[in-house]
Amino acid sequence: MKKVAIVTVAVLALGLAACNKNEAANNTANETAVENNAETDVNAATTDATNAADTALNAAGNEVNAAGNAVENASNAVDNATH
């Protein structure tokens, strides 16, 4: 009976040790998943910010072009009025 108890305790100890190893592996996997998700979020935010900046710069460029065209049209109107 003592041998059965000793074997049982040994098996339970090995099982517990195995669970602890899996827990460490699971914790590592969870940390990796969190880091990967955070990286994905940062990349998405960076992409959104870049796209917003590009859109704003394009809009500003269009406004500058429109202002240039208005100046050119006004200059042409002055030339036409004086000739």
N, CA, C and O atoms as a Tinker XYZ file with bonds, in Angstrom:
   332  protein
     1  N      0.822000   -1.197000    0.000000    73     2
     2  CA     0.000000    0.000000    0.000000    64     1     3
     3  C      0.863000    1.258000    0.000000    63     2     4     5
     4  O      0.525000    2.263000   -0.626000    81     3
     5  N      1.999000    1.180000    0.724000    73     3     6
     6  CA     2.889000    2.331000    0.744000    64     5     7
     7  C      3.441000    2.614000   -0.646000    63     6     8     9
     8  O      3.592000    3.772000   -1.036000    81     7
     9  N      3.744000    1.546000   -1.398000    73     7    10
    10  CA     4.282000    1.737000   -2.745000    64     9    11
    11  C      3.253000    2.429000   -3.640000    63    10    12    13
    12  O      3.596000    3.307000   -4.431000    81    11
    13  N      2.007000    2.029000   -3.508000    73    11    14
    14  CA     0.943000    2.646000   -4.309000    64    13    15
    15  C      0.824000    4.123000   -3.952000    63    14    16    17
    16  O      0.676000    4.965000   -4.837000    81    15
    17  N      0.888000    4.439000   -2.675000    73    15    18
    18  CA     0.796000    5.830000   -2.239000    64    17    19
    19  C      1.984000    6.639000   -2.747000    63    18    20    21
    20  O      1.821000    7.777000   -3.185000    81    19
    21  N      3.167000    6.056000   -2.689000    73    19    22
    22  CA     4.371000    6.750000   -3.156000    64    21    23
    23  C      4.301000    6.974000   -4.661000    63    22    24    25
    24  O      4.630000    8.054000   -5.152000    81    23
    25  N      3.872000    5.951000   -5.384000    73    23    26
    26  CA     3.739000    6.091000   -6.839000    64    25    27
    27  C      2.685000    7.136000   -7.170000    63    26    28    29
    28  O      2.873000    7.945000   -8.079000    81    27
    29  N      1.583000    7.123000   -6.439000    73    27    30
    30  CA     0.513000    8.096000   -6.666000    64    29    31
    31  C      1.007000    9.520000   -6.421000    63    30    32    33
    32  O      0.735000   10.419000   -7.216000    81    31
    33  N      1.722000    9.722000   -5.339000    73    31    34
    34  CA     2.273000   11.041000   -5.033000    64    33    35
    35  C      3.268000   11.456000   -6.101000    63    34    36    37
    36  O      3.281000   12.617000   -6.512000    81    35
    37  N      4.089000   10.545000   -6.550000    73    35    38
    38  CA     5.070000   10.856000   -7.594000    64    37    39
    39  C      4.378000   11.254000   -8.892000    63    38    40    41
    40  O      4.775000   12.222000   -9.541000    81    39
    41  N      3.351000   10.513000   -9.264000    73    39    42
    42  CA     2.610000   10.829000  -10.490000    64    41    43
    43  C      1.937000   12.186000  -10.366000    63    42    44    45
    44  O      1.974000   12.982000  -11.304000    81    43
    45  N      1.329000   12.455000   -9.234000    73    43    46
    46  CA     0.680000   13.754000   -9.027000    64    45    47
    47  C      1.695000   14.891000   -9.061000    63    46    48    49
    48  O      1.420000   15.958000   -9.610000    81    47
    49  N      2.868000   14.662000   -8.475000    73    47    50
    50  CA     3.915000   15.683000   -8.490000    64    49    51
    51  C      4.379000   15.959000   -9.914000    63    50    52    53
    52  O      4.579000   17.113000  -10.294000    81    51
    53  N      4.550000   14.898000  -10.702000    73    51    54
    54  CA     4.940000   15.092000  -12.101000    64    53    55
    55  C      3.852000   15.836000  -12.878000    63    54    56    57
    56  O      4.139000   16.717000  -13.690000    81    55
    57  N      2.600000   15.463000  -12.611000    73    55    58
    58  CA     1.489000   16.147000  -13.272000    64    57    59
    59  C      1.441000   17.616000  -12.914000    63    58    60    61
    60  O      1.200000   18.461000  -13.776000    81    59
    61  N      1.667000   17.926000  -11.647000    73    59    62
    62  CA     1.673000   19.314000  -11.203000    64    61    63
    63  C      2.837000   20.068000  -11.826000    63    62    64    65
    64  O      2.679000   21.213000  -12.250000    81    63
    65  N      3.989000   19.445000  -11.885000    73    63    66
    66  CA     5.152000   20.076000  -12.510000    64    65    67
    67  C      4.886000   20.348000  -13.984000    63    66    68    69
    68  O      5.259000   21.396000  -14.510000    81    67
    69  N      4.240000   19.399000  -14.640000    73    67    70
    70  CA     3.917000   19.587000  -16.057000    64    69    71
    71  C      2.937000   20.735000  -16.244000    63    70    72    73
    72  O      3.055000   21.501000  -17.200000    81    71
    73  N      1.979000   20.859000  -15.349000    73    71    74
    74  CA     1.018000   21.963000  -15.433000    64    73    75
    75  C      1.721000   23.297000  -15.256000    63    74    76    77
    76  O      1.409000   24.260000  -15.956000    81    75
    77  N      2.644000   23.363000  -14.351000    73    75    78
    78  CA     3.365000   24.615000  -14.129000    64    77    79
    79  C      4.167000   25.002000  -15.362000    63    78    80    81
    80  O      4.241000   26.182000  -15.705000    81    79
    81  N      4.766000   24.028000  -16.027000    73    79    82
    82  CA     5.512000   24.324000  -17.248000    64    81    83
    83  C      4.570000   24.842000  -18.326000    63    82    84    85
    84  O      4.897000   25.792000  -19.037000    81    83
    85  N      3.403000   24.221000  -18.447000    73    83    86
    86  CA     2.436000   24.685000  -19.438000    64    85    87
    87  C      1.943000   26.079000  -19.098000    63    86    88    89
    88  O      1.705000   26.898000  -19.986000    81    87
    89  N      1.793000   26.343000  -17.815000    73    87    90
    90  CA     1.341000   27.678000  -17.414000    64    89    91
    91  C      2.359000   28.727000  -17.839000    63    90    92    93
    92  O      1.991000   29.797000  -18.324000    81    91
    93  N      3.626000   28.422000  -17.657000    73    91    94
    94  CA     4.670000   29.355000  -18.082000    64    93    95
    95  C      4.637000   29.544000  -19.593000    63    94    96    97
    96  O      4.766000   30.662000  -20.091000    81    95
    97  N      4.466000   28.456000  -20.307000    73    95    98
    98  CA     4.386000   28.544000  -21.774000    64    97    99
    99  C      3.156000   29.332000  -22.195000    63    98   100   101
   100  O      3.209000   30.141000  -23.122000    81    99
   101  N      2.036000   29.083000  -21.495000    73    99   102
   102  CA     0.813000   29.830000  -21.813000    64   101   103
   103  C      0.978000   31.315000  -21.513000    63   102   104   105
   104  O      0.510000   32.160000  -22.276000    81   103
   105  N      1.637000   31.631000  -20.412000    73   103   106
   106  CA     1.874000   33.038000  -20.088000    64   105   107
   107  C      2.731000   33.695000  -21.160000    63   106   108   109
   108  O      2.465000   34.825000  -21.570000    81   107
   109  N      3.754000   32.987000  -21.611000    73   107   110
   110  CA     4.612000   33.521000  -22.668000    64   109   111
   111  C      3.816000   33.722000  -23.947000    63   110   112   113
   112  O      3.952000   34.744000  -24.618000    81   111
   113  N      2.990000   32.746000  -24.278000    73   111   114
   114  CA     2.167000   32.857000  -25.487000    64   113   115
   115  C      1.197000   34.026000  -25.364000    63   114   116   117
   116  O      0.981000   34.759000  -26.330000    81   115
   117  N      0.608000   34.206000  -24.176000    73   115   118
   118  CA    -0.324000   35.319000  -23.971000    64   117   119
   119  C      0.395000   36.659000  -24.077000    63   118   120   121
   120  O     -0.132000   37.604000  -24.665000    81   119
   121  N      1.586000   36.744000  -23.514000    73   119   122
   122  CA     2.347000   37.989000  -23.609000    64   121   123
   123  C      2.703000   38.293000  -25.054000    63   122   124   125
   124  O      2.648000   39.443000  -25.490000    81   123
   125  N      3.065000   37.260000  -25.785000    73   123   126
   126  CA     3.385000   37.446000  -27.207000    64   125   127
   127  C      2.153000   37.913000  -27.969000    63   126   128   129
   128  O      2.245000   38.798000  -28.820000    81   127
   129  N      1.013000   37.328000  -27.670000    73   127   130
   130  CA    -0.228000   37.735000  -28.338000    64   129   131
   131  C     -0.561000   39.187000  -28.023000    63   130   132   133
   132  O     -0.972000   39.939000  -28.907000    81   131
   133  N     -0.385000   39.580000  -26.775000    73   131   134
   134  CA    -0.658000   40.976000  -26.387000    64   133   135
   135  C      0.285000   41.912000  -27.124000    63   134   136   137
   136  O     -0.135000   42.952000  -27.631000    81   135
   137  N      1.559000   41.543000  -27.185000    73   135   138
   138  CA     2.526000   42.386000  -27.892000    64   137   139
   139  C      2.198000   42.477000  -29.377000    63   138   140   141
   140  O      2.287000   43.552000  -29.970000    81   139
   141  N      1.820000   41.358000  -29.974000    73   139   142
   142  CA     1.462000   41.375000  -31.396000    64   141   143
   143  C      0.234000   42.240000  -31.648000    63   142   144   145
   144  O      0.192000   42.997000  -32.618000    81   143
   145  N     -0.764000   42.130000  -30.775000    73   143   146
   146  CA    -1.964000   42.953000  -30.928000    64   145   147
   147  C     -1.649000   44.430000  -30.741000    63   146   148   149
   148  O     -2.189000   45.280000  -31.450000    81   147
   149  N     -0.784000   44.731000  -29.796000    73   147   150
   150  CA    -0.392000   46.126000  -29.585000    64   149   151
   151  C      0.343000   46.658000  -30.809000    63   150   152   153
   152  O      0.117000   47.793000  -31.230000    81   151
   153  N      1.213000   45.848000  -31.372000    73   151   154
   154  CA     1.947000   46.266000  -32.570000    64   153   155
   155  C      0.990000   46.510000  -33.732000    63   154   156   157
   156  O      1.148000   47.466000  -34.490000    81   155
   157  N      0.001000   45.639000  -33.862000    73   155   158
   158  CA    -1.005000   45.809000  -34.914000    64   157   159
   159  C     -1.773000   47.109000  -34.716000    63   158   160   161
   160  O     -2.025000   47.836000  -35.677000    81   159
   161  N     -2.146000   47.404000  -33.472000    73   159   162
   162  CA    -2.867000   48.639000  -33.180000    64   161   163
   163  C     -2.011000   49.863000  -33.492000    63   162   164   165
   164  O     -2.500000   50.837000  -34.065000    81   163
   165  N     -0.748000   49.814000  -33.119000    73   163   166
   166  CA     0.155000   50.941000  -33.392000    64   165   167
   167  C      0.326000   51.132000  -34.892000    63   166   168   169
   168  O      0.310000   52.259000  -35.387000    81   167
   169  N      0.490000   50.031000  -35.610000    73   167   170
   170  CA     0.634000   50.131000  -37.062000    64   169   171
   171  C     -0.621000   50.710000  -37.711000    63   170   172   173
   172  O     -0.531000   51.522000  -38.632000    81   171
   173  N     -1.772000   50.294000  -37.235000    73   171   174
   174  CA    -3.028000   50.822000  -37.781000    64   173   175
   175  C     -3.158000   52.311000  -37.487000    63   174   176   177
   176  O     -3.570000   53.087000  -38.349000    81   175
   177  N     -2.809000   52.704000  -36.275000    73   175   178
   178  CA    -2.885000   54.120000  -35.917000    64   177   179
   179  C     -1.900000   54.940000  -36.747000    63   178   180   181
   180  O     -2.213000   56.051000  -37.176000    81   179
   181  N     -0.720000   54.393000  -36.968000    73   179   182
   182  CA     0.284000   55.082000  -37.784000    64   181   183
   183  C     -0.208000   55.235000  -39.214000    63   182   184   185
   184  O     -0.045000   56.292000  -39.824000    81   183
   185  N     -0.803000   54.191000  -39.740000    73   183   186
   186  CA    -1.350000   54.249000  -41.098000    64   185   187
   187  C     -2.458000   55.287000  -41.182000    63   186   188   189
   188  O     -2.511000   56.067000  -42.132000    81   187
   189  N     -3.342000   55.299000  -40.192000    73   187   190
   190  CA    -4.425000   56.285000  -40.181000    64   189   191
   191  C     -3.874000   57.700000  -40.117000    63   190   192   193
   192  O     -4.348000   58.583000  -40.832000    81   191
   193  N     -2.881000   57.923000  -39.272000    73   191   194
   194  CA    -2.292000   59.254000  -39.137000    64   193   195
   195  C     -1.603000   59.674000  -40.434000    63   194   196   197
   196  O     -1.701000   60.827000  -40.855000    81   195
   197  N     -0.910000   58.735000  -41.057000    73   195   198
   198  CA    -0.237000   59.028000  -42.326000    64   197   199
   199  C     -1.248000   59.374000  -43.409000    63   198   200   201
   200  O     -1.058000   60.324000  -44.168000    81   199
   201  N     -2.322000   58.598000  -43.476000    73   199   202
   202  CA    -3.357000   58.870000  -44.478000    64   201   203
   203  C     -4.023000   60.220000  -44.234000    63   202   204   205
   204  O     -4.312000   60.951000  -45.182000    81   203
   205  N     -4.265000   60.550000  -42.978000    73   203   206
   206  CA    -4.879000   61.843000  -42.657000    64   205   207
   207  C     -3.941000   62.986000  -43.034000    63   206   208   209
   208  O     -4.376000   64.003000  -43.574000    81   207
   209  N     -2.650000   62.813000  -42.745000    73   207   210
   210  CA    -1.677000   63.852000  -43.101000    64   209   211
   211  C     -1.587000   64.009000  -44.611000    63   210   212   213
   212  O     -1.528000   65.132000  -45.112000    81   211
   213  N     -1.576000   62.893000  -45.349000    73   211   214
   214  CA    -1.533000   62.955000  -46.813000    64   213   215
   215  C     -2.761000   63.670000  -47.368000    63   214   216   217
   216  O     -2.658000   64.484000  -48.286000    81   215
   217  N     -3.911000   63.356000  -46.805000    73   215   218
   218  CA    -5.145000   63.998000  -47.252000    64   217   219
   219  C     -5.102000   65.504000  -46.999000    63   218   220   221
   220  O     -5.489000   66.301000  -47.853000    81   219
   221  N     -4.620000   65.881000  -45.803000    73   219   222
   222  CA    -4.527000   67.309000  -45.474000    64   221   223
   223  C     -3.535000   68.022000  -46.392000    63   222   224   225
   224  O     -3.800000   69.131000  -46.857000    81   223
   225  N     -2.397000   67.386000  -46.650000    73   223   226
   226  CA    -1.411000   67.996000  -47.549000    64   225   227
   227  C     -1.947000   68.123000  -48.969000    63   226   228   229
   228  O     -1.704000   69.126000  -49.641000    81   227
   229  N     -2.668000   67.117000  -49.422000    73   227   230
   230  CA    -3.270000   67.193000  -50.761000    64   229   231
   231  C     -4.286000   68.327000  -50.832000    63   230   232   233
   232  O     -4.332000   69.063000  -51.817000    81   231
   233  N     -5.091000   68.467000  -49.798000    73   231   234
   234  CA    -6.088000   69.546000  -49.765000    64   233   235
   235  C     -5.397000   70.905000  -49.765000    63   234   236   237
   236  O     -5.820000   71.827000  -50.463000    81   235
   237  N     -4.327000   71.022000  -48.974000    73   235   238
   238  CA    -3.588000   72.285000  -48.937000    64   237   239
   239  C     -2.969000   72.582000  -50.299000    63   238   240   241
   240  O     -2.995000   73.721000  -50.765000    81   239
   241  N     -2.415000   71.557000  -50.932000    73   239   242
   242  CA    -1.837000   71.741000  -52.275000    64   241   243
   243  C     -2.889000   72.178000  -53.270000    63   242   244   245
   244  O     -2.626000   73.029000  -54.120000    81   243
   245  N     -4.075000   71.609000  -53.176000    73   243   246
   246  CA    -5.161000   72.015000  -54.075000    64   245   247
   247  C     -5.555000   73.470000  -53.849000    63   246   248   249
   248  O     -5.842000   74.200000  -54.797000    81   247
   249  N     -5.566000   73.878000  -52.592000    73   247   250
   250  CA    -5.898000   75.281000  -52.280000    64   249   251
   251  C     -4.830000   76.236000  -52.823000    63   250   252   253
   252  O     -5.149000   77.307000  -53.339000    81   251
   253  N     -3.581000   75.841000  -52.703000    73   251   254
   254  CA    -2.484000   76.675000  -53.240000    64   253   255
   255  C     -2.618000   76.785000  -54.754000    63   254   256   257
   256  O     -2.453000   77.866000  -55.318000    81   255
   257  N     -2.917000   75.666000  -55.413000    73   255   258
   258  CA    -3.114000   75.700000  -56.864000    64   257   259
   259  C     -4.284000   76.591000  -57.248000    63   258   260   261
   260  O     -4.204000   77.353000  -58.212000    81   259
   261  N     -5.360000   76.495000  -56.497000    73   259   262
   262  CA    -6.535000   77.326000  -56.788000    64   261   263
   263  C     -6.204000   78.801000  -56.600000    63   262   264   265
   264  O     -6.632000   79.644000  -57.388000    81   263
   265  N     -5.437000   79.112000  -55.548000    73   263   266
   266  CA    -5.047000   80.509000  -55.322000    64   265   267
   267  C     -4.141000   81.000000  -56.453000    63   266   268   269
   268  O     -4.265000   82.137000  -56.908000    81   267
   269  N     -3.242000   80.146000  -56.895000    73   267   270
   270  CA    -2.375000   80.511000  -58.022000    64   269   271
   271  C     -3.175000   80.768000  -59.282000    63   270   272   273
   272  O     -2.903000   81.712000  -60.024000    81   271
   273  N     -4.162000   79.920000  -59.518000    73   271   274
   274  CA    -5.023000   80.114000  -60.687000    64   273   275
   275  C     -5.813000   81.409000  -60.577000    63   274   276   277
   276  O     -6.003000   82.103000  -61.576000    81   275
   277  N     -6.268000   81.739000  -59.394000    73   275   278
   278  CA    -7.024000   82.978000  -59.203000    64   277   279
   279  C     -6.137000   84.188000  -59.482000    63   278   280   281
   280  O     -6.581000   85.152000  -60.104000    81   279
   281  N     -4.900000   84.144000  -59.030000    73   279   282
   282  CA    -3.958000   85.246000  -59.290000    64   281   283
   283  C     -3.708000   85.358000  -60.793000    63   282   284   285
   284  O     -3.707000   86.458000  -61.346000    81   283
   285  N     -3.499000   84.236000  -61.439000    73   283   286
   286  CA    -3.257000   84.264000  -62.886000    64   285   287
   287  C     -4.468000   84.804000  -63.634000    63   286   288   289
   288  O     -4.327000   85.587000  -64.574000    81   287
   289  N     -5.659000   84.384000  -63.214000    73   287   290
   290  CA    -6.877000   84.889000  -63.861000    64   289   291
   291  C     -7.046000   86.385000  -63.644000    63   290   292   293
   292  O     -7.458000   87.107000  -64.551000    81   291
   293  N     -6.727000   86.849000  -62.443000    73   291   294
   294  CA    -6.823000   88.286000  -62.173000    64   293   295
   295  C     -5.816000   89.052000  -63.016000    63   294   296   297
   296  O     -6.126000   90.120000  -63.543000    81   295
   297  N     -4.608000   88.509000  -63.146000    73   295   298
   298  CA    -3.592000   89.154000  -63.977000    64   297   299
   299  C     -4.037000   89.219000  -65.428000    63   298   300   301
   300  O     -3.855000   90.236000  -66.097000    81   299
   301  N     -4.619000   88.134000  -65.910000    73   299   302
   302  CA    -5.135000   88.121000  -67.285000    64   301   303
   303  C     -6.263000   89.124000  -67.457000    63   302   304   305
   304  O     -6.370000   89.770000  -68.500000    81   303
   305  N     -7.097000   89.254000  -66.450000    73   303   306
   306  CA    -8.205000   90.211000  -66.531000    64   305   307
   307  C     -7.660000   91.636000  -66.604000    63   306   308   309
   308  O     -8.180000   92.460000  -67.356000    81   307
   309  N     -6.619000   91.929000  -65.832000    73   307   310
   310  CA    -5.999000   93.263000  -65.877000    64   309   311
   311  C     -5.399000   93.519000  -67.247000    63   310   312   313
   312  O     -5.567000   94.594000  -67.823000    81   311
   313  N     -4.686000   92.501000  -67.767000    73   311   314
   314  CA    -4.084000   92.651000  -69.109000    64   313   315
   315  C     -5.154000   92.873000  -70.150000    63   314   316   317
   316  O     -4.991000   93.720000  -71.027000    81   315
   317  N     -6.242000   92.134000  -70.076000    73   315   318
   318  CA    -7.316000   92.292000  -71.063000    64   317   319
   319  C     -7.975000   93.655000  -70.935000    63   318   320   321
   320  O     -8.381000   94.237000  -71.941000    81   319
   321  N     -8.090000   94.176000  -69.724000    73   319   322
   322  CA    -8.748000   95.466000  -69.529000    64   321   323
   323  C     -7.880000   96.605000  -70.042000    63   322   324   325
   324  O     -8.392000   97.634000  -70.482000    81   323
   325  N     -6.572000   96.419000  -69.984000    73   323   326
   326  CA    -5.679000   97.502000  -70.411000    64   325   327
   327  C     -5.378000   97.472000  -71.890000    63   326   328   329
   328  O     -4.783000   98.419000  -72.406000    81   327
   329  N     -5.760000   96.438000  -72.586000    73   327   330
   330  CA    -5.461000   96.359000  -74.014000    64   329   331
   331  C     -6.678000   96.580000  -74.828000    63   330   332
   332  O     -6.613000   96.549000  -76.057000    81   331
